[in-house]
Amino acid sequence: MFEIGADELMILNLLIHAENAENIIQESGLPQKVGIDIIRQLFHYGYIQSLNASNQRQNSFDVDGIKKTRFQLTAKGIDEINALK
């Protein structure tokens, strides 16, 4: 089971609108490796989704190019934000 902590919640709140991972990490102020790890975990557990250039959902993303990948909340992510408020 994946537990949403303060850092995960901060990342979720930054993803209400689609953003690339590089911007999310900068805005969060987290170290790059920590931010990337949180994004990967949130994606794995279905709290966020990756988007292609046409803003269409992708089932996977290039881990090496994660900083350029755009992410957005899923319904599960929105529910988690609302439950923790």
Secondary structure by P-SEA (a helix, b strand, c coil): cccccaaaaaaaaaccccccaaaaaaaacccaaaaaaaaaaaaaacccccccccccccccccccccccbbbbbcaaaaaaaaaac
